[in-house]
Amino acid sequence: MDTVTSRRGFVGAAAGAAAGVAAAAMAGGSAKAAEAGATTAPKVNDFFAGKGNARQITDDIWWVGAADKRLALFENVYPLEQGMTYNSYVILDDKVALIDTIDRAVTGQWLENLNAVLDGRQIDYLVVDHMEPDHSAGIDLILNKFPQCTIVTSAKAKELIDQFFEIDATDRTKIVAEGDVLELGTHSLAFVEAPMVHWPEVLMCYDAASGVLFSADAFGSFNSLDGNIFADQVDYDNDWMPEARRFVVNIVGKYGPQIQAVLDKAATLDIKYICSTHGLVWRKDIDKILDKYTHWANYEPEDQAVVIYYGSIYGGTENAANILATMLSQNGVENVKVYDVSKTHKSWLLAEAFRASHLVFASPTYNMGIYTPMKELLNYLVEHNMQNRHVAFIENGSWQPVAAKLMRNIVAQMSNMTLVGSDITLLSTTNEANLAELQDLADALAASVAGDDSSAVLKTLESDPKVVNASAGDVMHTNPDTAAVAAGTVPQTAATKQWKCSVCGYVFEGESLPDDFVCPLCGASADKFVPVA
């Protein structure tokens, strides 16, 4: 099967600098490939011709990475069920180039693979595309083992090398930038700058002779290899795509415009292989992963689907979430997902928010604020630039529910978030009135998922300046006089009167009770206060 993937028409016209990269790559690589008689992509063996644990990608490009199935947390943050793969590549040409090194934890396997592939040859160039330690831990080893080796990297990466290592590699470093080309013989590496995907120093490099894009962390994934190295050799949609999504949106999801800039540059290149520093190698159906990246970079949902996030202390809010999910199913909505934010890691919750078009947040009122795990999730969505979603809210509270307004204030920080239906308020458990409200919400969500918002109550979320999060230490009003009263800093006067909160017993003292006063203890509004005789 032809492995050449056409890139025409995939994304818009690339910037002039990207066109220059493509021209430099083609001029430097294709001519030499033609001289060598390589008019088509190099033949890939039907089976790996591996030496030890190395893998062959083309006739003269090898994978020499390693998988760490024992790693439980990537970056000491993100849970891993199957570990992690660290990719490093070797190009065997007139000059030998090593593309990135590896994480310290798997250096032994990497060196074994590297030695097997080199078979006594020396490394002429070490290309450092990304300086994060899981890809750069072996730099000092290579410099010591191959004294004639030259580092090829960006100016910013050179600064980071000096920070990470107590070595002076200035005389052995070649600084490259956008459009520069490194000649290896038949192969020529044209460099593409990819700042903030996801560090500022990142480079990618493209070899026109083989059509390989060495993409640094872009197009990578959580997960470790099980023998197969190519994406077309596994059940990618089920076993790898969820982990690729989770990897991308958590690691670089904040930098959508930067990702799109890289996609624009990729549009100018005739890509036959994508070799990332994590995960599998792409050689077929490359448009598939590029299409996913386009959705993620532009914060566009992949699926018209509903995800319900709930926090629950004693089960009341959980029950309402499950009732809503059942009603959505009965309305014909498929693949509804329900997540307990207290037990599901936020990396998965974020990944699902990037996937789905409609998000429902259901939270109890907790210490007169949002239930802590739910507040953490909402702030995490803000941090990762979430936008362009339909949302709905359910709150619970046994005496003074306030979670919905507080959740809406956080979501209002996100761009183009549209409210579906009306907020639902539970008082401890779901009652008959709530069932009718949940059915109305299910109907509105189902219609919206199907593309019909005519029956939904829609409006773009806006922040309510009078509502702030009391659990963060802020009183829930903006009147400076009442704020002073709540803080106990207003002196008594002869006209002082008292009003008592009928919910919690807090006593307000002053000349009059402001209409917008909110109890600093329980969040009750002014109409819950009664005069004290």
C-alpha positions in Angstrom: 0.0 0.0 0.0 1.3 3.5 -0.9 2.4 5.2 2.3 2.6 8.6 0.8 0.0 10.9 2.4 -1.0 14.0 0.5 -1.1 17.1 2.6 -2.8 19.4 0.0 -6.0 20.9 1.2 -5.6 19.7 4.8 -5.1 23.1 6.4 -4.8 26.6 5.1 -1.9 28.1 3.3 1.2 28.1 5.5 3.2 31.1 6.5 6.1 32.2 4.3 8.6 30.9 6.7 7.1 27.4 6.5 7.2 27.5 2.7 10.9 28.4 3.0 11.4 25.3 5.1 9.7 23.1 2.6 11.7 24.6 -0.3 15.0 24.1 1.7 14.1 20.6 2.5 13.2 19.7 -1.0 16.3 21.4 -2.5 18.6 19.8 0.0 17.1 16.3 0.2 15.2 15.4 -3.0 18.1 16.2 -5.3 20.4 13.9 -3.4 17.8 11.2 -3.2 17.4 11.4 -7.0 21.2 11.1 -7.4 21.0 7.9 -5.3 18.2 6.5 -7.4 15.7 6.9 -4.6 12.7 8.1 -6.6 10.1 6.5 -4.2 9.9 6.0 -0.5 12.5 3.5 0.7 11.2 -0.1 0.9 10.3 -1.1 4.4 10.8 -4.8 5.3 7.6 -6.7 5.9 9.0 -7.7 9.3 11.4 -5.8 11.5 15.0 -6.4 10.8 15.8 -5.4 14.4 19.1 -5.8 16.1 18.4 -6.6 19.7 15.5 -4.4 20.7 16.0 -1.7 18.0 13.4 -1.3 15.2 13.9 -0.4 11.5 11.7 2.3 10.1 13.3 2.7 6.6 16.4 1.1 5.1 18.7 3.5 7.0 16.5 5.1 9.7 16.2 3.2 13.0 14.3 3.5 16.2 16.6 3.0 19.2 14.2 4.0 22.1 12.9 2.2 25.1 9.7 1.5 26.9 9.3 1.9 30.6 6.3 -0.1 31.8 7.1 0.5 35.4 6.6 4.2 35.3 3.4 5.1 37.2 3.3 8.9 36.9 4.5 10.9 33.9 6.1 14.1 35.0 5.1 12.9 38.4 1.5 14.0 37.7 -0.3 12.0 35.1 -1.2 8.3 35.9 0.0 5.7 33.4 -1.7 2.4 33.1 0.8 0.9 30.6 3.9 3.0 31.2 5.6 5.3 28.7 7.7 5.0 25.5 10.7 7.2 24.9 11.8 7.5 21.2 15.2 8.2 19.9 16.2 7.7 16.2 19.4 7.1 14.2 20.0 8.0 10.5 22.8 6.0 9.0 24.1 8.0 6.1 27.5 9.4 5.0 27.2 11.2 8.3 25.4 9.5 11.2 22.8 11.5 13.1 21.2 10.7 16.4 17.8 12.4 16.8 17.3 13.1 20.6 18.4 11.0 23.5 16.2 9.5 26.2 15.0 9.4 29.8 17.6 8.6 32.5 15.5 5.6 33.7 15.9 3.6 30.5 19.4 4.7 29.4 20.7 1.2 29.6 18.3 -0.2 27.0 18.8 2.8 24.8 22.6 2.5 24.8 22.2 -1.2 24.0 20.0 -0.5 21.0 22.2 2.4 19.9 25.3 0.3 19.9 23.6 -2.5 18.0 22.5 -0.2 15.2 25.8 1.7 15.0 27.7 -1.5 14.8 31.0 0.3 15.4 30.2 3.5 13.5 30.6 6.9 15.2 27.9 9.5 15.7 28.7 12.7 13.8 25.6 14.8 14.9 23.3 14.7 17.9 20.2 16.6 17.0 18.5 18.0 20.1 14.9 18.9 19.2 13.6 19.2 22.7 15.5 19.7 26.0 13.0 18.2 28.4 15.0 15.7 30.5 13.0 12.7 29.3 14.6 13.3 25.9 17.9 14.9 26.8 19.2 12.9 29.8 21.7 11.2 27.5 23.4 14.3 26.0 26.5 14.1 28.3 26.8 10.3 27.7 26.9 10.9 23.9 29.4 13.7 24.1 31.7 11.6 26.3 31.3 8.5 24.2 31.7 10.2 20.8 34.2 13.1 21.2 33.9 14.1 17.6 30.1 14.5 17.8 28.5 17.9 17.2 25.3 19.0 18.9 22.8 20.5 16.5 20.1 22.5 18.2 18.3 25.9 18.7 19.9 28.8 20.5 17.3 28.5 23.3 18.1 24.8 23.7 21.8 25.6 24.0 20.9 27.8 27.0 19.0 24.9 28.6 21.9 22.5 28.0 24.1 24.8 29.9 21.5 24.8 32.7 21.0 21.1 32.9 24.6 19.9 32.4 27.9 20.9 33.9 29.6 20.6 30.5 31.0 23.2 28.1 29.8 22.1 24.7 30.0 25.6 23.1 32.8 24.5 20.7 30.8 21.4 19.7 27.4 23.0 19.1 25.9 24.1 15.8 23.0 26.5 16.3 20.2 26.2 13.7 16.9 28.0 13.2 13.8 27.9 10.9 14.8 26.8 7.4 18.4 25.8 8.1 19.5 22.4 6.7 21.9 19.8 8.0 23.4 17.7 5.2 24.1 14.1 6.0 24.6 12.7 2.5 21.4 11.3 0.9 19.4 12.7 3.8 19.1 16.4 4.6 17.4 17.6 7.7 15.4 20.9 7.3 14.6 22.5 10.7 11.2 23.8 11.7 10.7 25.9 14.8 7.9 24.8 17.1 8.0 27.1 20.1 5.7 26.2 23.1 4.9 22.8 21.7 5.5 22.6 24.5 8.7 24.3 25.5 10.1 27.5 23.9 13.2 25.8 22.4 11.5 23.1 20.4 12.6 22.2 16.9 11.2 19.7 14.5 13.2 18.4 11.5 12.1 17.1 8.2 14.0 14.8 5.8 12.7 15.1 2.2 14.6 12.0 1.0 12.5 9.7 3.3 9.5 12.0 4.0 10.2 11.6 7.7 9.1 14.4 10.1 10.9 14.1 13.4 8.3 15.9 15.4 9.6 16.1 19.0 6.7 15.7 21.5 4.0 16.6 18.9 1.9 13.7 17.7 3.0 11.7 20.8 1.1 9.6 23.3 1.1 8.1 26.7 1.5 4.3 26.6 4.3 1.9 26.0 5.2 -0.4 23.1 4.2 -4.0 22.9 6.5 -5.1 20.1 4.7 -3.2 17.3 6.1 0.2 16.6 3.8 1.5 13.8 0.3 3.0 14.5 -1.2 0.9 11.7 -0.2 -2.3 13.5 -2.3 -1.8 16.6 -5.9 -1.1 17.5 -5.2 2.6 17.6 -8.7 4.0 18.0 -9.4 1.9 21.1 -6.0 1.3 22.7 -4.0 4.4 21.8 -6.2 7.3 20.7 -7.6 8.0 24.3 -4.0 8.1 25.5 -2.9 10.3 22.7 -5.7 12.7 23.4 -4.9 12.7 27.1 -1.2 13.3 26.4 -1.8 16.2 24.0 -4.5 18.1 25.8 -2.8 17.9 29.2 0.7 18.6 28.0 0.1 21.1 25.2 -3.6 21.8 25.3 -3.0 25.3 26.6 -1.1 26.2 23.4 -3.7 25.7 20.7 -2.4 28.6 18.4 1.1 27.3 18.6 -0.1 23.8 17.6 -2.0 25.2 14.7 1.1 27.0 13.5 3.0 23.7 13.4 0.1 22.1 11.5 0.3 25.0 9.0 4.0 24.3 8.5 3.3 20.5 8.1 0.9 21.3 5.4 3.8 22.3 3.1 5.6 19.0 3.6 5.2 15.7 1.8 5.0 13.6 5.0 5.4 9.8 4.7 6.3 9.1 8.3 5.8 11.0 11.6 8.4 10.0 14.3 7.5 11.5 17.6 9.5 11.3 20.8 6.7 9.4 22.5 4.4 6.6 21.3 4.1 5.0 17.9 5.4 5.9 14.4 2.9 7.0 11.8 3.4 5.7 8.2 -0.2 5.3 7.0 -3.4 7.4 7.4 -1.4 10.3 8.6 -4.3 12.7 8.0 -6.2 10.8 10.8 -3.9 12.1 13.5 -3.5 15.5 11.9 -7.3 15.9 11.9 -7.4 15.1 15.6 -4.7 17.7 16.2 -6.7 20.3 14.2 -9.7 19.7 16.5 -7.6 20.0 19.7 -5.6 23.0 18.5 -8.8 24.9 17.7 -10.7 23.7 20.8 -13.3 22.1 18.5 -15.1 19.0 19.9 -14.5 15.7 18.2 -17.9 14.2 19.1 -21.4 15.6 19.5 -21.7 14.0 22.9 -22.6 14.7 26.6 -20.2 14.2 29.5 -21.6 14.6 33.0 -19.1 15.5 35.7 -20.4 15.2 39.3 -19.1 15.5 42.8 -21.1 13.9 45.6 -20.7 13.6 49.3 -23.6 11.4 50.4 -25.0 10.3 47.0 -27.7 12.9 46.3 -25.8 14.7 43.5 -24.6 11.4 42.1 -28.1 10.2 41.9 -29.2 13.3 40.0 -26.3 12.8 37.5 -27.3 9.2 36.9 -30.9 10.1 36.4 -29.9 12.8 33.8 -27.7 10.2 32.0 -30.7 7.8 31.9 -33.0 10.4 30.5 -30.4 11.4 27.9 -30.2 7.7 26.8 -34.0 7.5 26.6 -33.9 10.6 24.4 -31.6 8.8 22.0 -28.3 10.3 23.0 -25.5 7.7 22.7 -22.2 7.2 24.5 -23.1 9.4 27.4 -20.2 9.5 29.9 -20.6 10.1 33.7 -17.5 10.8 35.8 -17.1 11.1 39.6 -14.6 14.0 39.8 -13.4 12.8 43.2 -12.0 9.5 41.9 -11.2 10.1 38.3 -7.9 11.9 37.6 -8.2 15.3 36.2 -6.1 14.4 33.1 -8.9 12.0 32.0 -11.6 14.6 32.8 -9.8 17.2 30.7 -9.4 14.8 27.8 -13.1 14.1 27.8 -13.9 17.8 27.8 -11.7 18.2 24.7 -13.5 15.3 23.1 -17.2 16.1 23.8 -19.4 19.0 22.7 -21.7 19.2 25.8 -20.5 19.3 29.4 -22.7 19.1 32.5 -21.3 20.1 35.9 -23.1 18.9 39.1 -21.7 19.9 42.5 -22.8 20.1 46.1 -22.3 23.4 48.0 -19.3 22.8 50.2 -18.1 25.3 52.8 -20.2 27.8 51.0 -18.3 27.2 47.8 -17.9 24.6 45.1 -17.1 21.1 46.1 -13.3 21.0 46.1 -12.6 18.4 43.4 -15.2 20.1 41.1 -13.6 23.5 41.7 -10.2 22.0 40.9 -11.5 20.5 37.6 -13.1 23.8 36.5 -10.0 25.8 37.2 -8.0 23.1 35.3 -10.2 23.6 32.3 -9.5 27.4 32.5 -5.8 26.7 32.7 -5.9 24.6 29.5 -7.8 27.3 27.6 -11.0 25.3 27.2 -13.6 27.0 25.0 -16.4 26.5 22.5 -18.6 24.1 24.5 -22.2 23.9 25.6 -22.6 23.6 29.3 -25.3 23.0 32.0 -25.2 23.1 35.8 -26.7 21.2 38.7 -26.2 22.3 42.3 -27.1 20.8 45.6 -27.3 22.1 49.2 -29.1 21.1 52.3 -29.8 24.7 53.4 -28.3 27.3 51.0 -27.2 26.0 47.6 -24.8 28.4 45.8 -22.6 26.1 43.8 -24.2 26.8 40.4 -23.5 30.5 40.4 -20.0 29.9 41.5 -19.4 27.3 38.8 -20.8 29.6 36.2 -18.4 32.3 37.3 -15.4 30.1 36.6 -16.8 28.8 33.3 -17.5 32.4 32.3 -13.7 32.8 32.1 -13.6 30.4 29.2 -14.4 31.7 25.7 -17.6 31.0 23.8 -19.3 28.8 26.4 -23.0 28.5 25.9 -25.5 27.7 28.6 -28.1 25.0 27.8 -31.3 25.0 29.8 -31.7 26.4 33.3 -29.7 25.6 36.4 -31.1 22.9 38.6 -31.1 23.2 42.4 -31.4 20.1 44.6 -32.2 20.4 48.3 -30.3 17.3 49.6 -32.0 14.8 47.3 -34.0 14.7 44.1 -37.7 15.5 44.5 -40.6 15.4 42.0 -40.0 19.0 40.8 -36.3 18.1 40.2 -37.3 15.1 38.1 -39.3 17.4 35.8 -36.4 19.9 35.6 -34.0 17.1 34.8 -36.3 15.9 32.0 -36.4 19.4 30.6 -32.6 19.6 30.7 -32.3 16.2 29.1 -34.6 17.3 26.3 -32.7 20.5 25.7 -29.3 18.7 25.7 -30.6 16.0 23.4 -31.9 18.6 20.9 -28.7 20.6 21.1 -26.5 17.5 20.5 -28.6 16.7 17.5 -28.0 20.2 16.2 -31.3 21.7 17.1 -31.0 24.5 19.7 -34.4 25.9 19.0 -36.0 24.3 22.1 -33.0 24.9 24.3 -32.6 27.9 26.6 -29.3 29.3 25.3 -27.2 32.2 26.3 -23.5 32.9 26.4 -22.2 32.8 30.0 -21.2 36.0 31.6 -19.7 36.4 35.1 -21.8 37.8 37.9 -19.5 40.3 39.7 -21.6 40.1 42.9 -20.8 36.4 43.3 -17.3 35.3 44.3 -16.1 32.1 46.0 -16.5 32.4 49.8 -14.6 29.2 50.3 -11.5 31.0 48.9 -11.8 33.6 51.7 -14.0 36.2 49.9 -17.4 37.4 51.2 -20.1 36.9 48.7 -21.1 40.5 48.0 -19.4 43.7 46.7 -20.9 46.4 49.1 -17.9 47.7 51.0 -20.0 48.7 54.1 -21.6 45.2 54.4 -18.2 43.7 53.8 -16.8 45.7 56.7 -19.7 44.6 58.9 -19.1 40.9 58.0 -15.5 41.3 58.9 -16.4 42.9 62.2 -14.7 46.2 61.5 -17.7 48.6 61.6 -18.0 50.4 64.9 -21.3 50.4 66.8 -23.6 53.4 66.7 -26.6 54.5 68.6 -28.8 53.5 65.6 -27.4 49.9 65.5 -30.0 47.2 64.9 -29.7 43.5 64.6 -30.9 40.9 62.0 -30.5 37.2 62.5 -29.9 34.7 59.7 -32.7 32.2 59.9 -30.5 29.5 58.3 -27.3 29.5 60.5 -28.0 32.1 63.3 -25.4 34.7 62.2 -26.3 38.1 63.5 -25.8 41.2 61.4 -25.6 44.6 63.2 -25.9 48.0 61.5 -28.3 50.8 60.7 -30.0 48.8 58.0 -29.6 45.4 56.3 -28.5 46.0 52.7 -30.7 44.3 50.1 -27.7 42.6 48.5 -26.3 41.3 51.8 -25.1 37.7 51.8 -24.5 35.8 55.0 -20.7 35.3 55.3 -21.2 32.0 57.1 -23.9 30.1 55.1 -24.4 32.3 52.0 -28.1 33.0 52.8 -29.5 36.1 51.0 -31.0 39.1 52.8 -34.5 37.8 52.7 -33.4 34.9 55.0 -32.7 37.5 57.8 -35.2 38.4 60.4 -35.1 41.4 62.8 -34.0 40.8 66.3 -36.4 42.5 68.8 
